[in-house]
Structure formats: C-alpha cells, structure tokens
Amino acid sequence: MDIGFVWDELKYELVRKKHDVVFHEVVSAFEDDNGYEVPDPAGQDERHMLVGQTVTNRILMVVFSEEELPLYRIITAFDAIGRWVDEYERNRR
C-alpha cells in the first residue's frame, strides 16, 4: 500500500522557516528502518510522533496524524534533541 503525505500549506511555510526543514526531507524520515513511533508526548490522542533520520542525515521529530489511511497529515517537524536522539541511537541496527 502506498502512503501519501499532506501538510497544510501555511503551517508548512512556518515550520520550514523556523526549523529549516523541507517536505521531501520530512517524508524521508518515514522511510528510516531505524526510526520509531510513539504517541504524541503532548497528549493529543489522534497524533503520533516519529523520530527518524532523513536523506540529509538529520534526525527529525515529526508529529503527524493518520487521516484516512493511507494518508498521513504532517503537523510539524524539527530536529530531535536529548532523550529522543539517545533513544534513536539505542535502536539503531
């Protein structure tokens, strides 16, 4: 099954400027075999967080929701820090 990704255009521009991430880079984090997913730490039931490495070797945190699968709505993305990077490094194969 092919997965699709959408991102609100205005939100994308804000995130792109603030965190210097681009759409294709964020999507590539979903392809990382070493990436991991957890429920949104902010407590939003319908949201998930992915920590994964991108094609540019950045480790990003990507907050997303599952629209009507196979469609993921990206909410935000930024560089992972602290315990999120530590956990990623522990999970690397």
Biopython code that builds the backbone (N, CA, C, O; Angstrom):
import numpy as np
from Bio.PDB.StructureBuilder import StructureBuilder

atoms = [
    (1, "MET", "N", (0.845, -1.168, 0.000)),
    (1, "MET", "CA", (0.000, 0.000, 0.000)),
    (1, "MET", "C", (0.897, 1.240, 0.000)),
    (1, "MET", "O", (1.818, 1.343, 0.811)),
    (2, "ASP", "N", (0.635, 2.154, -0.887)),
    (2, "ASP", "CA", (1.373, 3.412, -0.944)),
    (2, "ASP", "C", (0.814, 4.370, 0.092)),
    (2, "ASP", "O", (-0.399, 4.482, 0.273)),
    (3, "ILE", "N", (1.727, 5.061, 0.770)),
    (3, "ILE", "CA", (1.346, 6.048, 1.772)),
    (3, "ILE", "C", (1.467, 7.429, 1.149)),
    (3, "ILE", "O", (2.427, 7.709, 0.430)),
    (4, "GLY", "N", (0.504, 8.284, 1.420)),
    (4, "GLY", "CA", (0.546, 9.661, 0.955)),
    (4, "GLY", "C", (0.722, 10.606, 2.132)),
    (4, "GLY", "O", (0.383, 10.273, 3.268)),
    (5, "PHE", "N", (1.249, 11.773, 1.851)),
    (5, "PHE", "CA", (1.508, 12.765, 2.882)),
    (5, "PHE", "C", (0.933, 14.106, 2.461)),
    (5, "PHE", "O", (1.050, 14.512, 1.305)),
    (6, "VAL", "N", (0.308, 14.792, 3.416)),
    (6, "VAL", "CA", (-0.191, 16.145, 3.182)),
    (6, "VAL", "C", (0.271, 17.027, 4.335)),
    (6, "VAL", "O", (0.518, 16.555, 5.444)),
    (7, "TRP", "N", (0.381, 18.324, 4.043)),
    (7, "TRP", "CA", (0.812, 19.281, 5.042)),
    (7, "TRP", "C", (0.123, 20.593, 4.715)),
    (7, "TRP", "O", (0.232, 21.086, 3.592)),
    (8, "ASP", "N", (-0.575, 21.158, 5.669)),
    (8, "ASP", "CA", (-1.224, 22.450, 5.466)),
    (8, "ASP", "C", (-0.179, 23.444, 4.968)),
    (8, "ASP", "O", (0.880, 23.599, 5.576)),
    (9, "GLU", "N", (-0.478, 24.107, 3.876)),
    (9, "GLU", "CA", (0.497, 24.974, 3.212)),
    (9, "GLU", "C", (1.012, 26.103, 4.116)),
    (9, "GLU", "O", (2.212, 26.374, 4.135)),
    (10, "LEU", "N", (0.136, 26.748, 4.848)),
    (10, "LEU", "CA", (0.574, 27.834, 5.736)),
    (10, "LEU", "C", (1.426, 27.309, 6.886)),
    (10, "LEU", "O", (2.445, 27.905, 7.235)),
    (11, "LYS", "N", (1.008, 26.202, 7.465)),
    (11, "LYS", "CA", (1.775, 25.590, 8.549)),
    (11, "LYS", "C", (3.143, 25.141, 8.036)),
    (11, "LYS", "O", (4.153, 25.317, 8.718)),
    (12, "TYR", "N", (3.173, 24.568, 6.845)),
    (12, "TYR", "CA", (4.436, 24.139, 6.250)),
    (12, "TYR", "C", (5.407, 25.312, 6.109)),
    (12, "TYR", "O", (6.583, 25.186, 6.451)),
    (13, "GLU", "N", (4.929, 26.432, 5.617)),
    (13, "GLU", "CA", (5.808, 27.598, 5.448)),
    (13, "GLU", "C", (6.365, 28.071, 6.786)),
    (13, "GLU", "O", (7.537, 28.438, 6.872)),
    (14, "LEU", "N", (5.547, 28.067, 7.819)),
    (14, "LEU", "CA", (6.022, 28.463, 9.150)),
    (14, "LEU", "C", (7.091, 27.506, 9.670)),
    (14, "LEU", "O", (8.128, 27.935, 10.175)),
    (15, "VAL", "N", (6.829, 26.219, 9.543)),
    (15, "VAL", "CA", (7.785, 25.211, 10.015)),
    (15, "VAL", "C", (9.062, 25.254, 9.186)),
    (15, "VAL", "O", (10.161, 25.140, 9.730)),
    (16, "ARG", "N", (8.926, 25.416, 7.888)),
    (16, "ARG", "CA", (10.094, 25.472, 7.004)),
    (16, "ARG", "C", (11.019, 26.627, 7.403)),
    (16, "ARG", "O", (12.237, 26.464, 7.473)),
    (17, "LYS", "N", (10.432, 27.771, 7.658)),
    (17, "LYS", "CA", (11.233, 28.933, 8.043)),
    (17, "LYS", "C", (11.830, 28.793, 9.437)),
    (17, "LYS", "O", (12.990, 29.141, 9.655)),
    (18, "LYS", "N", (11.045, 28.287, 10.377)),
    (18, "LYS", "CA", (11.501, 28.197, 11.763)),
    (18, "LYS", "C", (12.521, 27.075, 11.974)),
    (18, "LYS", "O", (13.502, 27.250, 12.696)),
    (19, "HIS", "N", (12.284, 25.923, 11.340)),
    (19, "HIS", "CA", (13.122, 24.746, 11.603)),
    (19, "HIS", "C", (13.984, 24.315, 10.420)),
    (19, "HIS", "O", (14.730, 23.340, 10.512)),
    (20, "ASP", "N", (13.879, 25.039, 9.314)),
    (20, "ASP", "CA", (14.700, 24.756, 8.133)),
    (20, "ASP", "C", (14.544, 23.316, 7.646)),
    (20, "ASP", "O", (15.534, 22.648, 7.346)),
    (21, "VAL", "N", (13.309, 22.844, 7.568)),
    (21, "VAL", "CA", (13.030, 21.521, 7.019)),
    (21, "VAL", "C", (12.184, 21.678, 5.766)),
    (21, "VAL", "O", (11.385, 22.607, 5.648)),
    (22, "VAL", "N", (12.370, 20.765, 4.846)),
    (22, "VAL", "CA", (11.577, 20.785, 3.619)),
    (22, "VAL", "C", (10.793, 19.488, 3.515)),
    (22, "VAL", "O", (11.153, 18.478, 4.121)),
    (23, "PHE", "N", (9.731, 19.527, 2.751)),
    (23, "PHE", "CA", (8.772, 18.439, 2.684)),
    (23, "PHE", "C", (9.432, 17.096, 2.372)),
    (23, "PHE", "O", (9.213, 16.119, 3.089)),
    (24, "HIS", "N", (10.242, 17.038, 1.306)),
    (24, "HIS", "CA", (10.816, 15.740, 0.924)),
    (24, "HIS", "C", (11.731, 15.182, 2.005)),
    (24, "HIS", "O", (11.841, 13.967, 2.165)),
    (25, "GLU", "N", (12.385, 16.071, 2.745)),
    (25, "GLU", "CA", (13.251, 15.628, 3.827)),
    (25, "GLU", "C", (12.429, 14.999, 4.954)),
    (25, "GLU", "O", (12.797, 13.954, 5.491)),
    (26, "VAL", "N", (11.321, 15.639, 5.304)),
    (26, "VAL", "CA", (10.449, 15.114, 6.356)),
    (26, "VAL", "C", (9.878, 13.759, 5.951)),
    (26, "VAL", "O", (9.869, 12.824, 6.752)),
    (27, "VAL", "N", (9.407, 13.651, 4.730)),
    (27, "VAL", "CA", (8.841, 12.382, 4.260)),
    (27, "VAL", "C", (9.893, 11.275, 4.306)),
    (27, "VAL", "O", (9.565, 10.125, 4.598)),
    (28, "SER", "N", (11.150, 11.609, 4.022)),
    (28, "SER", "CA", (12.195, 10.580, 4.027)),
    (28, "SER", "C", (12.421, 9.994, 5.421)),
    (28, "SER", "O", (12.893, 8.863, 5.533)),
    (29, "ALA", "N", (12.100, 10.724, 6.475)),
    (29, "ALA", "CA", (12.248, 10.198, 7.835)),
    (29, "ALA", "C", (11.334, 8.996, 8.051)),
    (29, "ALA", "O", (11.660, 8.113, 8.844)),
    (30, "PHE", "N", (10.200, 8.949, 7.361)),
    (30, "PHE", "CA", (9.279, 7.818, 7.485)),
    (30, "PHE", "C", (9.861, 6.541, 6.870)),
    (30, "PHE", "O", (9.400, 5.441, 7.175)),
    (31, "GLU", "N", (10.855, 6.682, 6.020)),
    (31, "GLU", "CA", (11.467, 5.533, 5.354)),
    (31, "GLU", "C", (12.640, 4.958, 6.137)),
    (31, "GLU", "O", (13.223, 3.957, 5.718)),
    (32, "ASP", "N", (12.994, 5.560, 7.250)),
    (32, "ASP", "CA", (14.127, 5.118, 8.050)),
    (32, "ASP", "C", (13.776, 3.841, 8.812)),
    (32, "ASP", "O", (12.885, 3.841, 9.662)),
    (33, "ASP", "N", (14.481, 2.758, 8.499)),
    (33, "ASP", "CA", (14.236, 1.476, 9.176)),
    (33, "ASP", "C", (14.551, 1.533, 10.667)),
    (33, "ASP", "O", (14.040, 0.721, 11.439)),
    (34, "ASN", "N", (15.380, 2.475, 11.074)),
    (34, "ASN", "CA", (15.735, 2.620, 12.482)),
    (34, "ASN", "C", (14.832, 3.599, 13.221)),
    (34, "ASN", "O", (14.949, 3.754, 14.437)),
    (35, "GLY", "N", (13.944, 4.250, 12.504)),
    (35, "GLY", "CA", (13.040, 5.209, 13.127)),
    (35, "GLY", "C", (12.049, 4.515, 14.045)),
    (35, "GLY", "O", (11.808, 3.313, 13.939)),
    (36, "TYR", "N", (11.485, 5.297, 14.941)),
    (36, "TYR", "CA", (10.478, 4.736, 15.841)),
    (36, "TYR", "C", (9.349, 5.731, 16.038)),
    (36, "TYR", "O", (9.511, 6.940, 15.876)),
    (37, "GLU", "N", (8.198, 5.174, 16.394)),
    (37, "GLU", "CA", (6.984, 5.973, 16.546)),
    (37, "GLU", "C", (6.455, 5.813, 17.965)),
    (37, "GLU", "O", (6.491, 4.724, 18.538)),
    (38, "VAL", "N", (5.967, 6.912, 18.518)),
    (38, "VAL", "CA", (5.360, 6.907, 19.848)),
    (38, "VAL", "C", (4.106, 7.781, 19.803)),
    (38, "VAL", "O", (3.961, 8.610, 18.905)),
    (39, "PRO", "N", (3.204, 7.601, 20.762)),
    (39, "PRO", "CA", (2.068, 8.534, 20.843)),
    (39, "PRO", "C", (2.591, 9.950, 21.083)),
    (39, "PRO", "O", (3.657, 10.125, 21.673)),
    (40, "ASP", "N", (1.866, 10.933, 20.641)),
    (40, "ASP", "CA", (2.269, 12.332, 20.797)),
    (40, "ASP", "C", (2.503, 12.647, 22.271)),
    (40, "ASP", "O", (1.577, 12.527, 23.074)),
    (41, "PRO", "N", (3.730, 13.052, 22.650)),
    (41, "PRO", "CA", (4.010, 13.367, 24.054)),
    (41, "PRO", "C", (3.167, 14.529, 24.595)),
    (41, "PRO", "O", (3.030, 14.684, 25.809)),
    (42, "ALA", "N", (2.608, 15.338, 23.701)),
    (42, "ALA", "CA", (1.773, 16.452, 24.144)),
    (42, "ALA", "C", (0.381, 15.964, 24.560)),
    (42, "ALA", "O", (-0.430, 16.746, 25.056)),
    (43, "GLY", "N", (0.109, 14.680, 24.360)),
    (43, "GLY", "CA", (-1.144, 14.112, 24.825)),
    (43, "GLY", "C", (-2.297, 14.163, 23.842)),
    (43, "GLY", "O", (-3.426, 13.824, 24.195)),
    (44, "GLN", "N", (-2.033, 14.581, 22.618)),
    (44, "GLN", "CA", (-3.085, 14.596, 21.601)),
    (44, "GLN", "C", (-3.349, 13.160, 21.139)),
    (44, "GLN", "O", (-2.505, 12.563, 20.472)),
    (45, "ASP", "N", (-4.507, 12.603, 21.488)),
    (45, "ASP", "CA", (-4.802, 11.199, 21.205)),
    (45, "ASP", "C", (-4.680, 10.820, 19.743)),
    (45, "ASP", "O", (-4.217, 9.727, 19.417)),
    (46, "GLU", "N", (-5.087, 11.707, 18.871)),
    (46, "GLU", "CA", (-5.113, 11.359, 17.455)),
    (46, "GLU", "C", (-3.781, 11.602, 16.753)),
    (46, "GLU", "O", (-3.669, 11.391, 15.546)),
    (47, "ARG", "N", (-2.776, 12.041, 17.499)),
    (47, "ARG", "CA", (-1.480, 12.352, 16.898)),
    (47, "ARG", "C", (-0.408, 11.347, 17.327)),
    (47, "ARG", "O", (-0.483, 10.723, 18.386)),
    (48, "HIS", "N", (0.585, 11.223, 16.459)),
    (48, "HIS", "CA", (1.725, 10.348, 16.709)),
    (48, "HIS", "C", (2.996, 11.141, 16.459)),
    (48, "HIS", "O", (2.976, 12.185, 15.808)),
    (49, "MET", "N", (4.100, 10.632, 16.984)),
    (49, "MET", "CA", (5.388, 11.259, 16.730)),
    (49, "MET", "C", (6.342, 10.204, 16.200)),
    (49, "MET", "O", (6.437, 9.105, 16.747)),
    (50, "LEU", "N", (7.044, 10.545, 15.134)),
    (50, "LEU", "CA", (8.051, 9.687, 14.546)),
    (50, "LEU", "C", (9.406, 10.342, 14.772)),
    (50, "LEU", "O", (9.556, 11.549, 14.583)),
    (51, "VAL", "N", (10.386, 9.554, 15.172)),
    (51, "VAL", "CA", (11.768, 10.009, 15.230)),
    (51, "VAL", "C", (12.515, 9.187, 14.196)),
    (51, "VAL", "O", (12.585, 7.963, 14.298)),
    (52, "GLY", "N", (13.074, 9.863, 13.199)),
    (52, "GLY", "CA", (13.763, 9.145, 12.125)),
    (52, "GLY", "C", (14.798, 10.005, 11.448)),
    (52, "GLY", "O", (14.754, 11.234, 11.500)),
    (53, "GLN", "N", (15.734, 9.325, 10.810)),
    (53, "GLN", "CA", (16.806, 10.022, 10.097)),
    (53, "GLN", "C", (16.375, 10.287, 8.664)),
    (53, "GLN", "O", (15.728, 9.454, 8.030)),
    (54, "THR", "N", (16.740, 11.450, 8.169)),
    (54, "THR", "CA", (16.338, 11.868, 6.825)),
    (54, "THR", "C", (17.439, 11.557, 5.813)),
    (54, "THR", "O", (18.519, 11.087, 6.170)),
    (55, "VAL", "N", (17.139, 11.828, 4.550)),
    (55, "VAL", "CA", (18.124, 11.640, 3.482)),
    (55, "VAL", "C", (19.313, 12.581, 3.644)),
    (55, "VAL", "O", (20.367, 12.356, 3.051)),
    (56, "THR", "N", (19.150, 13.626, 4.437)),
    (56, "THR", "CA", (20.255, 14.562, 4.681)),
    (56, "THR", "C", (20.940, 14.272, 6.020)),
    (56, "THR", "O", (21.722, 15.083, 6.515)),
    (57, "ASN", "N", (20.636, 13.105, 6.599)),
    (57, "ASN", "CA", (21.244, 12.618, 7.846)),
    (57, "ASN", "C", (20.865, 13.405, 9.091)),
    (57, "ASN", "O", (21.564, 13.335, 10.102)),
    (58, "ARG", "N", (19.787, 14.139, 9.034)),
    (58, "ARG", "CA", (19.252, 14.788, 10.234)),
    (58, "ARG", "C", (18.320, 13.818, 10.928)),
    (58, "ARG", "O", (17.638, 13.026, 10.277)),
    (59, "ILE", "N", (18.290, 13.878, 12.244)),
    (59, "ILE", "CA", (17.322, 13.085, 12.995)),
    (59, "ILE", "C", (16.201, 14.041, 13.375)),
    (59, "ILE", "O", (16.387, 14.969, 14.162)),
    (60, "LEU", "N", (15.037, 13.789, 12.796)),
    (60, "LEU", "CA", (13.894, 14.679, 12.999)),
    (60, "LEU", "C", (12.841, 14.044, 13.889)),
    (60, "LEU", "O", (12.705, 12.823, 13.963)),
    (61, "MET", "N", (12.109, 14.909, 14.556)),
    (61, "MET", "CA", (10.870, 14.535, 15.224)),
    (61, "MET", "C", (9.758, 15.044, 14.308)),
    (61, "MET", "O", (9.725, 16.224, 13.958)),
    (62, "VAL", "N", (8.867, 14.165, 13.930)),
    (62, "VAL", "CA", (7.770, 14.530, 13.041)),
    (62, "VAL", "C", (6.458, 14.198, 13.753)),
    (62, "VAL", "O", (6.200, 13.039, 14.078)),
    (63, "VAL", "N", (5.646, 15.200, 13.989)),
    (63, "VAL", "CA", (4.331, 14.992, 14.584)),
    (63, "VAL", "C", (3.338, 14.913, 13.430)),
    (63, "VAL", "O", (3.318, 15.769, 12.545)),
    (64, "PHE", "N", (2.517, 13.868, 13.459)),
    (64, "PHE", "CA", (1.580, 13.645, 12.362)),
    (64, "PHE", "C", (0.308, 12.972, 12.874)),
    (64, "PHE", "O", (0.264, 12.446, 13.986)),
    (65, "SER", "N", (-0.705, 13.002, 12.046)),
    (65, "SER", "CA", (-1.932, 12.270, 12.341)),
    (65, "SER", "C", (-2.248, 11.399, 11.141)),
    (65, "SER", "O", (-1.824, 11.671, 10.018)),
    (66, "GLU", "N", (-2.998, 10.354, 11.404)),
    (66, "GLU", "CA", (-3.440, 9.485, 10.324)),
    (66, "GLU", "C", (-4.796, 9.987, 9.887)),
    (66, "GLU", "O", (-5.773, 9.918, 10.632)),
    (67, "GLU", "N", (-4.841, 10.492, 8.670)),
    (67, "GLU", "CA", (-6.125, 10.957, 8.125)),
    (67, "GLU", "C", (-6.940, 9.712, 7.830)),
    (67, "GLU", "O", (-7.272, 8.956, 8.743)),
    (68, "GLU", "N", (-7.254, 9.499, 6.615)),
    (68, "GLU", "CA", (-7.875, 8.249, 6.196)),
    (68, "GLU", "C", (-6.772, 7.479, 5.511)),
    (68, "GLU", "O", (-6.408, 7.752, 4.367)),
    (69, "LEU", "N", (-6.242, 6.494, 6.251)),
    (69, "LEU", "CA", (-5.106, 5.752, 5.703)),
    (69, "LEU", "C", (-5.416, 5.313, 4.293)),
    (69, "LEU", "O", (-6.527, 4.861, 4.019)),
    (70, "PRO", "N", (-4.481, 5.432, 3.413)),
    (70, "PRO", "CA", (-3.051, 5.610, 3.609)),
    (70, "PRO", "C", (-2.585, 7.066, 3.522)),
    (70, "PRO", "O", (-1.623, 7.345, 2.808)),
    (71, "LEU", "N", (-3.216, 7.982, 4.206)),
    (71, "LEU", "CA", (-2.850, 9.388, 4.140)),
    (71, "LEU", "C", (-2.424, 9.878, 5.519)),
    (71, "LEU", "O", (-3.187, 9.795, 6.482)),
    (72, "TYR", "N", (-1.205, 10.387, 5.603)),
    (72, "TYR", "CA", (-0.693, 10.981, 6.838)),
    (72, "TYR", "C", (-0.695, 12.501, 6.690)),
    (72, "TYR", "O", (-0.269, 13.035, 5.665)),
    (73, "ARG", "N", (-1.173, 13.184, 7.714)),
    (73, "ARG", "CA", (-1.134, 14.648, 7.739)),
    (73, "ARG", "C", (0.014, 15.056, 8.652)),
    (73, "ARG", "O", (-0.009, 14.781, 9.851)),
    (74, "ILE", "N", (1.008, 15.708, 8.083)),
    (74, "ILE", "CA", (2.147, 16.190, 8.863)),
    (74, "ILE", "C", (1.724, 17.470, 9.565)),
    (74, "ILE", "O", (1.151, 18.371, 8.952)),
    (75, "ILE", "N", (2.012, 17.537, 10.854)),
    (75, "ILE", "CA", (1.633, 18.695, 11.651)),
    (75, "ILE", "C", (2.839, 19.601, 11.863)),
    (75, "ILE", "O", (2.751, 20.815, 11.675)),
    (76, "THR", "N", (3.964, 19.011, 12.253)),
    (76, "THR", "CA", (5.194, 19.782, 12.414)),
    (76, "THR", "C", (6.380, 18.843, 12.358)),
    (76, "THR", "O", (6.224, 17.628, 12.474)),
    (77, "ALA", "N", (7.564, 19.402, 12.180)),
    (77, "ALA", "CA", (8.799, 18.627, 12.149)),
    (77, "ALA", "C", (9.943, 19.532, 12.579)),
    (77, "ALA", "O", (9.992, 20.712, 12.232)),
    (78, "PHE", "N", (10.858, 18.953, 13.340)),
    (78, "PHE", "CA", (12.011, 19.720, 13.833)),
    (78, "PHE", "C", (13.101, 18.752, 14.262)),
    (78, "PHE", "O", (12.857, 17.552, 14.391)),
    (79, "ASP", "N", (14.305, 19.272, 14.485)),
    (79, "ASP", "CA", (15.419, 18.427, 14.886)),
    (79, "ASP", "C", (15.154, 17.786, 16.243)),
    (79, "ASP", "O", (14.745, 18.454, 17.193)),
    (80, "ALA", "N", (15.395, 16.481, 16.314)),
    (80, "ALA", "CA", (15.265, 15.764, 17.582)),
    (80, "ALA", "C", (16.431, 16.166, 18.489)),
    (80, "ALA", "O", (17.534, 16.440, 18.018)),
    (81, "ILE", "N", (16.167, 16.195, 19.793)),
    (81, "ILE", "CA", (17.210, 16.535, 20.765)),
    (81, "ILE", "C", (17.111, 15.594, 21.959)),
    (81, "ILE", "O", (16.119, 14.886, 22.133)),
    (82, "GLY", "N", (18.151, 15.604, 22.771)),
    (82, "GLY", "CA", (18.147, 14.922, 24.054)),
    (82, "GLY", "C", (17.773, 13.467, 24.010)),
    (82, "GLY", "O", (18.332, 12.684, 23.242)),
    (83, "ARG", "N", (16.811, 13.111, 24.850)),
    (83, "ARG", "CA", (16.445, 11.701, 25.011)),
    (83, "ARG", "C", (15.914, 11.077, 23.738)),
    (83, "ARG", "O", (16.008, 9.862, 23.563)),
    (84, "TRP", "N", (15.358, 11.882, 22.842)),
    (84, "TRP", "CA", (14.831, 11.353, 21.589)),
    (84, "TRP", "C", (15.975, 10.865, 20.703)),
    (84, "TRP", "O", (15.869, 9.815, 20.069)),
    (85, "VAL", "N", (17.059, 11.621, 20.661)),
    (85, "VAL", "CA", (18.236, 11.198, 19.895)),
    (85, "VAL", "C", (18.880, 9.994, 20.572)),
    (85, "VAL", "O", (19.290, 9.048, 19.900)),
    (86, "ASP", "N", (18.972, 10.026, 21.900)),
    (86, "ASP", "CA", (19.554, 8.901, 22.635)),
    (86, "ASP", "C", (18.789, 7.616, 22.341)),
    (86, "ASP", "O", (19.395, 6.578, 22.079)),
    (87, "GLU", "N", (17.467, 7.681, 22.383)),
    (87, "GLU", "CA", (16.635, 6.511, 22.093)),
    (87, "GLU", "C", (16.837, 6.038, 20.656)),
    (87, "GLU", "O", (16.912, 4.839, 20.391)),
    (88, "TYR", "N", (16.923, 6.985, 19.744)),
    (88, "TYR", "CA", (17.156, 6.631, 18.325)),
    (88, "TYR", "C", (18.477, 5.875, 18.195)),
    (88, "TYR", "O", (18.544, 4.838, 17.536)),
    (89, "GLU", "N", (19.514, 6.398, 18.823)),
    (89, "GLU", "CA", (20.842, 5.758, 18.732)),
    (89, "GLU", "C", (20.819, 4.363, 19.345)),
    (89, "GLU", "O", (21.471, 3.460, 18.821)),
    (90, "ARG", "N", (20.092, 4.163, 20.432)),
    (90, "ARG", "CA", (19.978, 2.831, 21.051)),
    (90, "ARG", "C", (19.258, 1.845, 20.139)),
    (90, "ARG", "O", (19.560, 0.651, 20.152)),
    (91, "ASN", "N", (18.314, 2.334, 19.351)),
    (91, "ASN", "CA", (17.520, 1.463, 18.478)),
    (91, "ASN", "C", (18.183, 1.173, 17.128)),
    (91, "ASN", "O", (17.698, 0.338, 16.365)),
    (92, "ARG", "N", (19.278, 1.854, 16.837)),
    (92, "ARG", "CA", (19.929, 1.653, 15.527)),
    (92, "ARG", "C", (20.383, 0.215, 15.381)),
    (92, "ARG", "O", (20.851, -0.404, 16.336)),
    (93, "ARG", "N", (20.241, -0.294, 14.201)),
    (93, "ARG", "CA", (20.643, -1.686, 13.914)),
    (93, "ARG", "C", (22.053, -1.726, 13.402)),
    (93, "ARG", "O", (22.572, -2.802, 13.105)),
]
sb = StructureBuilder()
sb.init_structure("model")
sb.init_model(0)
sb.init_chain("A")
sb.init_seg("    ")
for serial, (resi, resn, name, xyz) in enumerate(atoms, 1):
    if name == "N":
        sb.init_residue(resn, " ", resi, " ")
    sb.init_atom(name, np.array(xyz, "f"), 0.0, 1.0, " ", f" {name:<3s}", serial, name[0])
structure = sb.get_structure()
